């Protein structure tokens, strides 16, 4: 079942009339970036389709027929127009250059061979080839295409055979030097679909002559009598045995490459299918001429329509899906422009590091905390070892098993802990659930029964590229990562070491660290284990970047464990926080900016306690840029903090060199002060804050404070089951005065109490800050012995927030000591 919300028009008309959106392309490595080809020009969205900008400088004849991205350069792509031929951009669409060998022509198809500079284009009665990314062109197949209108060009991903759909199917196996023409009973065909796993198998058809199939490259053909009037065909992108065919008012599905066919199951109310696109979780989306959008998760056995249906009923010409927290479905129409709707389908999240068990005096536990902020759903937690194989672990009172299934009602929460008593095992966890279920794994280490640290491992969504901030500036300090191959095929992952001067010091392929980084494989290493050059060359600051050809999920691990000191003279610390999406110099800078919010920072001394905060930022772009950093007190006034290097400031405007990191560290001196920080920076900047606490000169913990996105509705999980434990939140209001309501729900999802924030802060004005623990907000938790649940935050203004999880000691040091863990809050549907 797709649970959508109302579609809304992004752009509806262009002078002088309605806009047709025939082409939508989502960037493979940056799925928040979408390109649209319309009858009114070329448009780009960098926020998943929420907002769009025209990119037509220099581009004439703005009826876009085809878009092709360059797989080797993310800022280079090509378009074919309906009247002025071929165009190219090398700056993400800011400017365009004509690459027309034949201007004033109609481009019907455009394709690039992956990993090369080869381009092919169908232009009226010609097929053209470029070997230098469009600088020069040659005409192919003299005499082959002279009297036929080429409508489609395709390249087999298996052997790079070239297919051209004209009056017949023309095939070249030598990049267009020679051709063979395969005439089918469906000639002249209007539709062609190629089996991505077998270039000898393809399908052609037309409205009057039905559908035909060949398994020997076109030497012979088999008619498919079930498909009488073929108008569209689509081979399943995950299983080439599955084929979908639209035939007028009929729609057929085959699971055996077209040998047998069946009508679609219940739910597909419209049969005039025109657009196909892969959806979440290996589903298939179909857009129809009547304006409906349908999905199947079981190869056509059943279908569900995205509800409510787009109200204008315009024919759907193109579909695209963006991913991430704001996943959306984009629909290009004939006459109603581009429509966008939320597309919150079941998703997978990864907790890239878990462990359980004992090894000598050490023991480890992992606590899985889940909250359902949406409708009733089922959540599955699957544990895997480092080879991707099932890892059997106990959770609470359950037996040891690799898969645990939990039913979660709306606003219900669970805390599931491993016992930490069996032989040590480690790996990762996968959460599969409805779109509003998320959480954290708390990773705990004990030494002779004393808890040394608790690290909140945030849920990680798959990505292709990421960066990790390197820090070996203190004895025993190291930063690494845990990474999972989130795909169903082997991943080629490259790891680069870049120093503070932006020099690439070393490069490693993942296979040098783990020979088979296959489906579900997992690796957790620190930077000095990955690159010996760090110690050999005395590198203390820099960046590790990862680039993968398959989705990966990763988290940053930061430890401080001095080899020359042991407990209780020193406490080993470890904290986990998100990696920074993208990598250094993946793209030149875009002009867009955003604000990073760090809802809890502190500095100073109080008695024997000392606190300091480090703010670390990464500039992954091509140019040096200035950022604006502000610190605020709880009442919104500037918070003046002593910064290492001699300055004391409530605001800074440092310049961060291209590809470099910037660290601002408070001194830990002076009166204890707390508040929050904002960083106004280009949209691709990333960073984190690290909150460090000492007691009587002994560092007890480090907590990573992730940047947070302000939201109207969010929640924290609270846990009252252990002695000395309390969980709270830090709230920052970066905007105007807000009316805020806090609600307490127990772990069954029942509302137990409501609190108007005005009772704590009568005027929660702009730039205000508040940090409280659950027992301070709701005394009912202790009074009524509520073991666990959530506190929701509902605000009239977006608030930035993080979860604070503390452990208060029950015995004097070193038998026990104070700990704090910080991790993200959980979004809630209103």
N, C-alpha and C positions, 0 to 999 in steps of 0.2 A: 504494500500500500504506500503510495506516495502521499506525504503530508505536506501540501504546499500552501501558500497564501496567495492572495490576490495578485494577479499580474498587473503591472503598471507600465505605461508607455515611457520609454526613455527618450526617443525622439519620434515624432509622429509625421510631420510634414516637412517638406522642403520646397522652396519656391521652384516652380509655380504650383506643385501638386503633391499628391501622396508619395511617400518614399517606399521603394521596394528594397528589402534587405535580402539579398540572395546568397551571401557568403558570410560565414562566421568562423573564425579561427582562434583557438586558445593556444597561447604560448606553452610549449611543453614543459620548460623548466621554470617558468613563472606563471602559474595558472591563474593568477589574478589579472594578467594582461590578456585582453581580448581585442581582436581586430574585426572590423565589420566592413564589408563591401556593399555599397548601396548605389542607387541610381543618382544620389546626390554627393558622391565622393567616398573618401576613405576616412574611417573613424577609429579611434583608439581609446580603450578604457584601461586604466591601470589599477582599478579597485574592484575588479570582478563584475563590471557592468553597471555599477551604481552611477557613475558619471562618465561622460564621453567628450572627447575633443576631436574636431576635424583636423586632419593632417593632409592638406591638399596644396601646400605651397609649391608652385611650379607644375602641379598636376592638372593637365587639361583633359577635357573629355571624361567627366567624372562618373561615368556609369561603370562601376567595377564589376567585372565578370569572374575574376579568379585572383586568389591570394596564395602566394607560396613563400614560406619562411625559409631562411637560410639556416641549416642545422649547424653550420660552422661559425656563424656570427649572429648573435641574437638581435643585433640592431639592423641587420640587412634583410630585406625581403623585397618581393617582386609582386606587381599586380598587372593584370591584363584588363583592358577596358573594352567597352563596346564600340568605341569610335576612333580612339587614338592609339591603339596598339599597346605596347609594353613599356613599363616604367619600373624604376629601381630606386630604393632609398637605402642609405648606409647609416642613417642617424635616427632610426626608429620612426620614420615618417615625418620628421621635421621639414625635410626638403626632398624633392623628387627630381630625378633625371630621366629623360626619355632614352630608352635603349631600343628605339624602333628601327628595324631594318625596312619595315613597310608601314609608314604612318597611315593614319586614316583607315585602319583595319580593325576588324572585330576579333578579339581574342576569345576563344571558346574554352581553352584548357591550357594549364601551365603546371609543370612539374619539375622538380629538381632531384637529381640522384644524390642520395645521402653520402656524405663524406667526400664529395667531389665538387668541381666547379661546373658540372654539366647541367644545362637547362634545356628543356624541350617545351615548345609552345605550338599549339594549334591555332592558326590564324586564317580564317576563311578557308580557301582551298589549298593551304600550304601547311607543312609541318617544318618547324625551324629548330635548329640546334645551336647552342653556344657552349664552347668549352672553356670560356674564361669569365663566367658569371655574368654574361649578358653584354660584354663589351663588343664582341663581334658575333655574327650569326651566319649560318649557312643553311640553305634550303635542302631538305631531305626528300628522297623518293621522287626524283624527277620523273614525271609520267605516272607515278602511282597515285598521287593525290590531286592531279591537275583538274580532274572533272568530278571530284567528290569533296563534300564539305566535311572536314574533320571536326568532330565534336568532343572527343575525349582522348587524352593521352595518359597512359599509366605505365609504371615501372614495376616489375616483379621484385619483391624484396628478397627473393631466393637467389636468382641468377641475373638480375638486372635486365632481363628481356624487356624490350620496349613494345608496347601495344598501342595501336591507334585505331580508334573507332571512326570509320568513314562509311562508304557504301558497303564495305565489308570490314573484317578485322585484319589489319596489316601488322605483321610481327617482324621485328628485327632483333637479332641476337648479337649484333656487332656495333651497337650504338648508332644505328641508322645508316650504315654504309650499304647494306643490302636488305631487301625486304621480301617477304613471302606474303601473299594475299590469301586469306582463308574465307571463302564464301560459305555462309550458312543458309539454311532454309529460311531464316528470319531476315535475310537481306532485303532492303537496307536496314540494319539494326539501329535502334535508338538507345539501347541500354546495354552496358557491358559491366560485368563484375568478375574480378579475377580472384582465384583461390590464392591467398597469401602464402600458403605452404606448398603449393604445387603449380608452377607456371604452365604446366600442360593442361590444367583444368581451368576452364572459364566458361562463363555463361553470357549469352546474348539474347536479345529479343526485341520485339516492337509491339505496338498496340494491335496491328492487324494480324501479325503472324505468330504471336505467342512467344514462348521461351524455349531455347535450345541449349544443350550442354555438350562440351567436348572434353575428353580426358586424354587426348593425344595431340594437343596443340592445334586443333582445327582440322585434322585430316578427316575426321568423321564426326557426325553430330547425332545427338539423341533428342527427340522432341519430348517435352514435358507436358502431357495432355492436360494436367490439372491447371496449368497456367495459360489461359487463352489470350490475354491481352496485356502483355508485360509493359509496365510503365516505370517501374523502379525495382531494383534488386540490390541486396545488401548481404555480404558475407560477414558472419559474426566475427568481431575482431579478436575474440579469445578462443574460439573453437571453429575452425574452418569447415567442419562437418555440417554446421548449422547455416541455413540459407533462408532469407526472407524475401518474398516477392510480392509486389503490389500489382494487381491486375484489375484496373478499373474499380468496380465495387467489391471485388474479391481480394483476399489477402491470404497468401499461403506460407506455411512454415515447413521446412524440411530439416531433419536432423541427420540425414545420411547423404549429403551432397546432392540432393535433388532426386534421388531414386524414388522416394515416397514422399507424399505431401499430406498435410492435414490443415484444416481450417483453424484459425486461431481460437483459443479458448475464450471463456467468458471475459467480458470487460472491454473488448475492442469494438467500440460502437461505430466508429467511422472506418471505412475501408479504403478511402482515397488517400493512401499514404504517399507523402512527397519528400519527407525529410527523415533521416536516420542519424542517430548519434549514440555513442556509448554513454551510459549513465553511471551512477555510483554502484560499487559492488558488483561489477560485471553485469549490470542490467542493460537493457536496450530501450532507447527512447524513440518513439515514432511520432512525427507531426503530420497532420492530415490536411487535406484541402478544405475541410469544413472548419478548421481552426482548433481542433482538439489535439492534445498531447497525451500519449499513453506510454506506459512502461511495462516491461515484463522482466521478471527475475528467474524465470524457469523455462526459457526458450520458447515462449509463446503459449505455454499451457494455460496461463491466465494473464490477464492484463488489468492494470488500474489506470484510471485517468487522473491526471493532475487536476485537483479541484481547489478552488472553483476554476472553470474554464475561462480563458481570456474572453472578455466580454464582447469584443467587436467581431469575433468569428472570422477574422481574416485568414486566408490560406497560409499555412506554415511552409516556408521555403527552406529554412535552415535552422539548425539547433546547435547549441553549444552549452557545456556544463563547466562552471568554475568550481574550484574546491576550496577548502579552508573553512574557517568559522562562519563566514558569510557566504557559504556556497549558494550559487544561484543557477537557474536555468534561463538561458537566453533563447529567444525565438525571433527569427527574422521572418517577416511576413510580406505578403503581396498587397501593399496598399496601406497597412497600418503601422509601418515602421518597425522598430525593434522593441520587443516586450521583454520584461525581466520579472521573474518570480522567484521567491525563495525555494530552495530545493533541498530540504533537510532530510536526506535519506539515511538509513542505517550506515554507520561508519565504523572504522577500525582506528583505535588509538593504541599506542605502544608505550609501555613503561620499560625503557631500555636497560634497566638494571634492577634485579632482585636477587636476594640470597637468603638462605635459611640453613641453620645447622651449626655445628661446633667443630673447631679445629684447635686442639690443645686448650689453652686458657681462654680462647676467643670464641664468641658465639655471635650469630647474626640472625636477625628477624626482619621480615618484611610485612608491613601492614598496608593492606589495600583499602583505600577509602574511596567510596563511590557515592555520588549524589545524582539523583534523577531530577533535572530541572524542567522536564517536559511531561508529555503524556505517559500513561502506564506503558511499560516496555519490559523486555527481557534482556539481561546483560549476561554475556559469556566471558569468563576470564580463562584464558588458555596460557599455561606456563610452558616455556620452551627452554631447552638448554642451548649451549653455544653453537651446536650444530643444527639447530632448528628442530630437534627431536622432542617429543613430549617429556615434560619434567614434572613428576608427581610430587605435589606438595600438599600438606595439610593446611586448611584454613579454618580457624576456630575449632569446632567439634567435628568437622567433616573428616573422612578418611583421606589418605594421601591419594590424590588423583591429579591429572594434568589439566582437566577441564572442569570448571565450576560454573554452574548456571544459577543465576539469581533473578527472581522476578521483582521488579521495582515499580511501585506505584508512584504517581506524581508526588514530588517533594519527599520521597522516601530516601533514606540514606543507610549505608552499611559500613561497618569497619570489620575487616577480616584479617586476622593475624596468623602468621606461621608460628610454630612453637619454638623454633630455635634449638631443639634438643637432638635432632637426628644428625647423621654425618653431613658435613657441609656440602651444599649444592648451590649453584648460581646459574643465572641465565637472565631471562626477561619475561614480560607478560604482555599479552595482547588482549585488549578490551574491545569486544564487538557488541554494539548496542544501538539503541535509538540515538538520534542526533543530539539530544540534550543530556545524555549521561556522560559525565567525565569525573575526574578525580585525581588522586595522587597516591603514590606508593611511598611510605615512610620507611627508610632503610636504616636500621639500628644496629650499632656494633656495641658488644659488651666485652669487657675484660675482667675475668674473675667475678662476674656478676654485676659489675659497675658499668652503667651505660656511658660509653665514651662519646658517642655522637648520635644524632638523628638527622638524616638528610632526606628532605622531601624531593622525591624524583617525580617531576611533573609529567603528565601525559604528553606524548609527542606525536604529532601528525607527520606522515611521510612527506619528504621533500627530496630534491635532487642535489642541491648544493648548500653548504653551510660553512660557518666559520666558528672557531673556538679561540678565545683569548688566552694566550700563553703567559704564564707567570711562574718563574722559578727564582724570584728575587730574594727569598729567604731560605735558610737551611731547612730542608725537608718539604719545601713548598713545590708542588707540581700540579699541573692542570692537564686533564685528559678528557676522554670521552668514552661513552658506551654507544655503540652503533649497531643497528639491526638491518639486515636486508629485508625490506618490507615487500618485496615482489615475489613472484612465483618463478623466477628464473635467476641465473647467476648474475651478479652485479659486478661491473667493472668500476672500481672506486679508486680514485687517485687522491693521495694525501700530500699536501705541500707544506713545507715549513718556510715561513716568511719572517724575517727579523724586523726590528723596529725601524731600520733604514729602508724597508721595502725591498730588500734583496731576497730572492728565492734561494734559500740555502740548500735545500734537499727536497727530493721528490720520491715517494714510494707508492708502488701499487699495493692494493690491499692484499693481493695474493702473496706478497713478500712477508706479510704478518700472519695471514691465515690462508694457506694454499687453496682452500676451496671456500670462497665466500658465496655459497649457493643460496637457494631460497631459504629464508628463515635463519640464515647464519647470524652469529652475534659475536662481537668482539668488544672488550673493555680494556683499555690500556691508557697509561699516562704518557705525556708527551716525551719524556726522557726514555721511555721504553720503545717508543716509535722511532725517534731520531736520536742517535748517539751524538750527533753534531751539537745538540743543545749543551751538553756538559763539556764536550771537547772544545767548543768555541766560546764558552762562557755566555751563552745567550740567555738573558733573563726576561726579555719581553718580546712579544711578537704575536703571530697568528698562525694557527693551523687551519688550512682550508680543505674541505672535502668536495669532490665533484664526482657524481655517479651517473651512469646511464640508466639506472633503475631507481625506483623510490627507496629511500632509506629513512630510518627514524633514529634520532640521536639525542643525547643529553650531555651537557658539560659536567665533569666531575673535578672538583678542586679539593686537594688535600694539603694539610700541613702536618708533618710527622717527622720531627727532627731525629736523625739517626744517632745524635750524640746525647739525647736526653730521653728519659723514660718516665712513665707515670709513677708517682704523682708530681714529679718536677715539671712535667709538661703533659698536656692532654692532646692526643692526636685528634685532629678535626677533619671533617669532610663535609662539603656541601655540594648540592647539585642544582643546576638551573638550566634553562633552555639554551640551546645553541642559537647562534645568530643566523637567520636565514640568508642565503646567497653567500657569495664569496668575493674576495677582493677583486675589483676590476672586472666583474662579470658584465657590467653595463656601465656606460658613461652616465653621469649624473642627470637625472631629470629635475626640472625646476620645482617639483612638488616638495612641500615640507610637512612635517608632522611634529607632534610633541610627545616625547617619552615621559611617562609619569613613574616616579619611584616613591610609593606612598609611605615609606618609613625609613628615615635616616636619623642618626644620633651621633653625638660627640661629647666627650668630657668625662669628668670624674665625679663620683659621689661616694664618699667613704673609701672603702677598698676596691670599689668597682671602677672600671675604665671602659669606655666605648669609643670606637672610631668607625668611620664609614669610608670605603673606597668606591668611587664611581669610575667605571671603565667603559670607554666608548670606542667603537671601531668605525673608521671611514673607509668603506669598501670601494669608493669611487675613483675617478681619474684625476681629480683636481683637489687642491687644498681648499677647505671650506671652514667658515667660522660658524660656531654654534653658540646658542644662548642658554646658559645654565642659571637657574634661579633656585634658591633655598627659601622655604617659608616656615614660619612658626605656626602653632596651632590656631592663632587668631588671624592668620593671613598676612601678618607683617613680615618683612624680610628677616631671614634667619642668618646672622653673621657667624660663619664658622671659620676657625683657623685651618688653613690649608698648608700642607707641607710645601716648603719653598718660601714661607715667610709672609704670605698674604692672608688677610682676613676679609671675607667677602660674603654678601648675601646674593651676589650675582656675578657671573663671569662670562666673558665672550672669547674663549680661546679659539685658535685656529688649529684644526686637525689636518695634518698633511695627508696626501692621498695614500691609501693603503696602510695607514698607520693607526695605532691605538693611542688614546689619551687616558691617563689615569690621574684623577684628583683624589688625594687621600687626606682626610682630616688628621690632625695631630693627636687627638685623644686627650688634649689638655684643656683646662678651663672648667667652668661650671657645666654640669651635664645639661644638654639641650637636645630636644627632639623635634622633628617636623617631617617635611617631605621635600622632594626635589622635582623640578621639571627641566627637560632638555628640549629646546626647539632646534630641530636639525632636519637635514634632507631625509626623504622618506626611507632611504635604504640604510641609514645609520642604524647600528645596533649597539646594545650595551647592557650592563647589569651593575647593580650595586652589591657590595659585600660588607656585611655588618659584623664587626668583630668585638668580642667581649672578653675582658680580663677581670680576674678576681684575685686581689693580693699578689699581682704580678704574674699570675698563671693564666695563659690564654685558655678559656674554657670552650669557646665555640666560634665558628664562623658561619654566618647564614647568608645565602645568596638572596638578594631582593630583586626579583624580576620586574621589568617594566610592565605596567598594566594598561589596558585600554579602558577608558571610562565607560561606564554602562549605567543604565537606569535600574536594571534588575539583576541582582547577583546574590551569592550566598557563601557561607563558610560552613564547614562541618565542625561540630564540637564533640569532644570526647571527655566524658566524666567518669570513665571506667577505671582509671588508674590513679593511685594516690599521688598528689602533687601535680597532676596534669591539668592544664587549662588551655583553651584555645580561644583566640579572639581575632580581632581584625583591626587594621589601620585603614582609615578612610581619609581621602583628600578630595576636597571640592574645588576643582580648578575653574569653576564658572561662577555664576551669580548665586544668590541665596537659594538654598534648596530646602524643600520639605521632604523629610526622610522618615520612613516607617520601618522599624525592625520587627520581624515576626519570628517567634520561636516554634519550631516543629520538632516533635520527637522522632525517633528513627523509624516509626511506622508511617510518618507523613501527617500525623495529627497536629493541628494547631494548638499550642499550649499557652501562648501569651503574645501580646502585642505591645510595642513600645514606640512612642513618638519621640524622635531624637531631640525635640525641643525640651524635653524634661532633663536632658543632659547638657545640651548646648542650645539655649533659646534662639540664638541667631547663627545658624550654620551658613555663614556668609561665604562669598567667593574667596578662594584661596585658603579656606579653613581646613583644619586637620584634627582628627580624633583617633585615638588608639585606646581600645578597651578590650578586656577579656570577657568571655561569655558569662562567667559568674558575676561580673560587675554589671553587665547589662541586664541579666535576668537572674535574680536571686533564686527564682523557682527551680533552677537547675539543681542546686544543692538542697534546697528545702524539700523538693519532691523526688530527689534522687533520680533525675532523668539521666540515664546513662549515656545517651548519644542522640544526635539529630543534626539539624541545620538551623542557622539563623539567616533569614533572607533580608536583603536590603532593597527597599523600593524607594526610588527617589524621583523627584520632579526634574532634577538636573543629573546629567551623567556624573558618576563618582568613580574615582580611581581607588582600588582597594587591593590588599593582600591579606592572606591568612597568617596569623601568628600562633605558633604552637609552642608552649613552654612546659618545661618540667622543673618544678621547684624541689629542692633537695629535702629529703626526710631525715638525713643524718649529716653530721659535719663532714667537710672535705677531709680526706679523700674517699670516704665511704660512699659519698653521693655528691652531686654538684648540679648547679643550675644549667639548663640547656634551653636554647631557643631555635626553632626551625621555622623558616618562612617559605611559603609557596603560594601559587595563584589561587584566587577565588574561583567560584564555579558559576557560570551564567545560568539564569533562570528565565523561563518563558513567562511573560506577564499573564 
